[in-house]
């Protein structure tokens, strides 16, 4: 009877597992970061790629789910721009060029029903992947508190350029916002370095307030030999890239499947048609304390 009681307790604990889940949605045709020309052309192609009635996610996207079964709290969150017209105006009218990468847009905090609606058409899609991280109840509650405070302070109204740090109150793009939950929950690990794009953007291609110049879109698409470079006046950029995250999930899936996984966190995999899913158990990770904000 004692054994049965222990087994019931263990099963009960397992059923109440707390989780952070990140949903990655790859752009229709991929984003080419190899050069300024490659980046510009790939985004333009994604803008016109046929996706039916689904959201296109032309620069890819990330959603966050927190399921804290220990407290019964279950939320979905994401960040996006309030409209698409502002970006187009910057590119075609104000001639910001690659300065759009550093602009602070009007933002919209995505939540719950809207996210579920946007995710549904991509169930089983090769453009979707998922990372689930088992966490302690303490870490899960801390991330929920962070989500509440982020919204209360109005940071969800700022959809920021790729350089913005949400923990500095600068708002966030979708990927930086998702990663901020991992930072707050004490879940950052060396593998996240593989999720970054690190480039030096030549100032001659940046229009807007940073340089005071205008850079026509024609300048970008007619300059295929331009390169990221720190040998000229530039702006250094380190950005979280959803496409790298998506590719990393697929890579880890096959490492686990083929017995080649050497990560320190227990890993499980699953697959829904063409959607690859990875689960890591980081529930013994120490929960940070103190303020969220840097």
JOPESUL-V563772 format. One record per residue. N is the residue number from 0. RES is the residue in one letter. SS is DSSP state (A for helix, B for strand, O for the rest). PSI is psi in whole degrees, -180 to 180 (none if undefined). Layout:
BEGIN
n:N res:RES ss:SS psi:PSI
n:N res:RES ss:SS psi:PSI
END
This chain:
BEGIN
n:0 res:X ss:O psi:-38
n:1 res:X ss:A psi:-40
n:2 res:X ss:A psi:-43
n:3 res:X ss:A psi:-40
n:4 res:X ss:A psi:-43
n:5 res:X ss:A psi:-41
n:6 res:X ss:A psi:-44
n:7 res:X ss:A psi:-41
n:8 res:X ss:A psi:-43
n:9 res:X ss:A psi:-44
n:10 res:X ss:A psi:-37
n:11 res:X ss:A psi:-42
n:12 res:X ss:A psi:-42
n:13 res:X ss:A psi:-39
n:14 res:X ss:A psi:-24
n:15 res:X ss:O psi:20
n:16 res:X ss:O psi:134
n:17 res:X ss:B psi:142
n:18 res:X ss:B psi:145
n:19 res:X ss:B psi:130
n:20 res:X ss:B psi:131
n:21 res:X ss:B psi:131
n:22 res:X ss:B psi:122
n:23 res:X ss:B psi:132
n:24 res:X ss:B psi:111
n:25 res:X ss:O psi:150
n:26 res:X ss:O psi:162
n:27 res:X ss:O psi:-42
n:28 res:X ss:O psi:4
n:29 res:X ss:O psi:152
n:30 res:X ss:O psi:125
n:31 res:X ss:O psi:107
n:32 res:X ss:O psi:8
n:33 res:X ss:O psi:-27
n:34 res:X ss:O psi:165
n:35 res:X ss:A psi:-41
n:36 res:X ss:A psi:-45
n:37 res:X ss:A psi:-42
n:38 res:X ss:A psi:-49
n:39 res:X ss:A psi:-48
n:40 res:X ss:A psi:-39
n:41 res:X ss:A psi:-38
n:42 res:X ss:A psi:-42
n:43 res:X ss:A psi:-41
n:44 res:X ss:A psi:-39
n:45 res:X ss:A psi:-32
n:46 res:X ss:A psi:-32
n:47 res:X ss:A psi:3
n:48 res:X ss:O psi:139
n:49 res:X ss:O psi:124
n:50 res:X ss:O psi:11
n:51 res:X ss:O psi:-137
n:52 res:X ss:O psi:5
n:53 res:X ss:O psi:157
n:54 res:X ss:O psi:137
n:55 res:X ss:O psi:-37
n:56 res:X ss:O psi:60
n:57 res:X ss:O psi:-21
n:58 res:X ss:O psi:19
n:59 res:X ss:O psi:173
n:60 res:X ss:B psi:162
n:61 res:X ss:B psi:135
n:62 res:X ss:B psi:156
n:63 res:X ss:B psi:136
n:64 res:X ss:B psi:132
n:65 res:X ss:B psi:120
n:66 res:X ss:B psi:92
n:67 res:X ss:B psi:84
n:68 res:X ss:O psi:-21
n:69 res:X ss:O psi:-24
n:70 res:X ss:O psi:-7
n:71 res:X ss:O psi:17
n:72 res:X ss:B psi:130
n:73 res:X ss:B psi:112
n:74 res:X ss:B psi:156
n:75 res:X ss:B psi:139
n:76 res:X ss:B psi:154
n:77 res:X ss:B psi:166
n:78 res:X ss:B psi:137
n:79 res:X ss:B psi:172
n:80 res:X ss:B psi:151
n:81 res:X ss:O psi:-34
n:82 res:X ss:O psi:166
n:83 res:X ss:O psi:-11
n:84 res:X ss:A psi:-32
n:85 res:X ss:A psi:-44
n:86 res:X ss:A psi:-43
n:87 res:X ss:A psi:-37
n:88 res:X ss:A psi:-40
n:89 res:X ss:A psi:-39
n:90 res:X ss:A psi:-49
n:91 res:X ss:A psi:-28
n:92 res:X ss:A psi:-50
n:93 res:X ss:O psi:-11
n:94 res:X ss:O psi:60
n:95 res:X ss:B psi:-18
n:96 res:X ss:B psi:-135
n:97 res:X ss:A psi:2
n:98 res:X ss:A psi:-18
n:99 res:X ss:A psi:-22
n:100 res:X ss:A psi:-19
n:101 res:X ss:A psi:9
n:102 res:X ss:O psi:149
n:103 res:X ss:O psi:110
n:104 res:X ss:B psi:161
n:105 res:X ss:B psi:132
n:106 res:X ss:B psi:167
n:107 res:X ss:B psi:125
n:108 res:X ss:B psi:116
n:109 res:X ss:B psi:143
n:110 res:X ss:B psi:149
n:111 res:X ss:A psi:-103
n:112 res:X ss:A psi:-40
n:113 res:X ss:A psi:-40
n:114 res:X ss:A psi:-45
n:115 res:X ss:A psi:-38
n:116 res:X ss:A psi:-41
n:117 res:X ss:A psi:-29
n:118 res:X ss:A psi:-34
n:119 res:X ss:A psi:-45
n:120 res:X ss:O psi:-15
n:121 res:X ss:O psi:10
n:122 res:X ss:O psi:125
n:123 res:X ss:O psi:1
n:124 res:X ss:O psi:149
n:125 res:X ss:O psi:-15
n:126 res:X ss:O psi:-7
n:127 res:X ss:B psi:141
n:128 res:X ss:B psi:164
n:129 res:X ss:B psi:139
n:130 res:X ss:B psi:118
n:131 res:X ss:B psi:131
n:132 res:X ss:B psi:117
n:133 res:X ss:B psi:132
n:134 res:X ss:B psi:165
n:135 res:X ss:O psi:156
n:136 res:X ss:A psi:-35
n:137 res:X ss:A psi:-43
n:138 res:X ss:A psi:-39
n:139 res:X ss:A psi:-45
n:140 res:X ss:A psi:-36
n:141 res:X ss:A psi:-40
n:142 res:X ss:A psi:-35
n:143 res:X ss:A psi:-44
n:144 res:X ss:A psi:-38
n:145 res:X ss:A psi:-46
n:146 res:X ss:A psi:-42
n:147 res:X ss:A psi:-43
n:148 res:X ss:A psi:-37
n:149 res:X ss:A psi:-45
n:150 res:X ss:A psi:-43
n:151 res:X ss:A psi:-36
n:152 res:X ss:O psi:-3
n:153 res:X ss:O psi:11
n:154 res:X ss:A psi:-21
n:155 res:X ss:A psi:-9
n:156 res:X ss:A psi:1
n:157 res:X ss:B psi:111
n:158 res:X ss:B psi:103
n:159 res:X ss:O psi:163
n:160 res:X ss:O psi:171
n:161 res:X ss:O psi:-21
n:162 res:X ss:O psi:-9
n:163 res:X ss:O psi:145
n:164 res:X ss:O psi:111
n:165 res:X ss:A psi:-28
n:166 res:X ss:A psi:-4
n:167 res:X ss:A psi:11
n:168 res:X ss:O psi:27
n:169 res:X ss:O psi:8
n:170 res:X ss:O psi:-167
n:171 res:X ss:O psi:152
n:172 res:X ss:O psi:174
n:173 res:X ss:A psi:-41
n:174 res:X ss:A psi:-41
n:175 res:X ss:A psi:-36
n:176 res:X ss:A psi:-45
n:177 res:X ss:A psi:-44
n:178 res:X ss:A psi:-30
n:179 res:X ss:A psi:-30
n:180 res:X ss:A psi:-40
n:181 res:X ss:A psi:-39
n:182 res:X ss:A psi:-45
n:183 res:X ss:A psi:-36
n:184 res:X ss:O psi:2
n:185 res:X ss:O psi:34
n:186 res:X ss:O psi:5
n:187 res:X ss:O psi:142
n:188 res:X ss:O psi:164
n:189 res:X ss:A psi:-27
n:190 res:X ss:A psi:-22
n:191 res:X ss:A psi:-16
n:192 res:X ss:A psi:-27
n:193 res:X ss:A psi:-7
n:194 res:X ss:A psi:-1
n:195 res:X ss:B psi:149
n:196 res:X ss:B psi:127
n:197 res:X ss:B psi:115
n:198 res:X ss:B psi:160
n:199 res:X ss:B psi:112
n:200 res:X ss:B psi:116
n:201 res:X ss:B psi:134
n:202 res:X ss:A psi:-23
n:203 res:X ss:A psi:-16
n:204 res:X ss:A psi:1
n:205 res:X ss:B psi:119
n:206 res:X ss:O psi:178
n:207 res:X ss:B psi:-164
n:208 res:X ss:O psi:-29
n:209 res:X ss:O psi:-41
n:210 res:X ss:O psi:-17
n:211 res:X ss:O psi:12
n:212 res:X ss:B psi:169
n:213 res:X ss:O psi:132
n:214 res:X ss:B psi:109
n:215 res:X ss:O psi:147
n:216 res:X ss:A psi:-31
n:217 res:X ss:A psi:-35
n:218 res:X ss:A psi:-39
n:219 res:X ss:A psi:-44
n:220 res:X ss:A psi:-12
n:221 res:X ss:O psi:15
n:222 res:X ss:O psi:67
n:223 res:X ss:O psi:-13
n:224 res:X ss:O psi:3
n:225 res:X ss:O psi:147
n:226 res:X ss:O psi:154
n:227 res:X ss:O psi:135
n:228 res:X ss:O psi:138
n:229 res:X ss:O psi:11
n:230 res:X ss:O psi:-7
n:231 res:X ss:O psi:167
n:232 res:X ss:O psi:128
n:233 res:X ss:B psi:171
n:234 res:X ss:B psi:121
n:235 res:X ss:B psi:136
n:236 res:X ss:B psi:130
n:237 res:X ss:B psi:113
n:238 res:X ss:B psi:143
n:239 res:X ss:B psi:126
n:240 res:X ss:O psi:111
n:241 res:X ss:A psi:-31
n:242 res:X ss:A psi:-36
n:243 res:X ss:A psi:-37
n:244 res:X ss:A psi:-46
n:245 res:X ss:A psi:-46
n:246 res:X ss:A psi:-37
n:247 res:X ss:A psi:-40
n:248 res:X ss:A psi:-46
n:249 res:X ss:A psi:-40
n:250 res:X ss:A psi:-47
n:251 res:X ss:A psi:-36
n:252 res:X ss:A psi:-49
n:253 res:X ss:A psi:-29
n:254 res:X ss:A psi:-45
n:255 res:X ss:A psi:-45
n:256 res:X ss:A psi:-40
n:257 res:X ss:O psi:4
n:258 res:X ss:O psi:20
n:259 res:X ss:O psi:1
n:260 res:X ss:O psi:128
n:261 res:X ss:O psi:16
n:262 res:X ss:O psi:159
n:263 res:X ss:O psi:-8
n:264 res:X ss:O psi:132
n:265 res:X ss:B psi:132
n:266 res:X ss:B psi:143
n:267 res:X ss:B psi:152
n:268 res:X ss:B psi:157
n:269 res:X ss:B psi:171
n:270 res:X ss:B psi:132
n:271 res:X ss:B psi:98
n:272 res:X ss:O psi:-112
n:273 res:X ss:O psi:11
n:274 res:X ss:B psi:118
n:275 res:X ss:B psi:139
n:276 res:X ss:B psi:136
n:277 res:X ss:B psi:137
n:278 res:X ss:B psi:130
n:279 res:X ss:B psi:138
n:280 res:X ss:B psi:102
n:281 res:X ss:O psi:29
n:282 res:X ss:O psi:-16
n:283 res:X ss:O psi:6
n:284 res:X ss:O psi:138
n:285 res:X ss:O psi:136
n:286 res:X ss:O psi:128
n:287 res:X ss:O psi:161
n:288 res:X ss:O psi:169
n:289 res:X ss:O psi:-172
n:290 res:X ss:O psi:154
n:291 res:X ss:O psi:-32
n:292 res:X ss:O psi:140
n:293 res:X ss:O psi:none
END
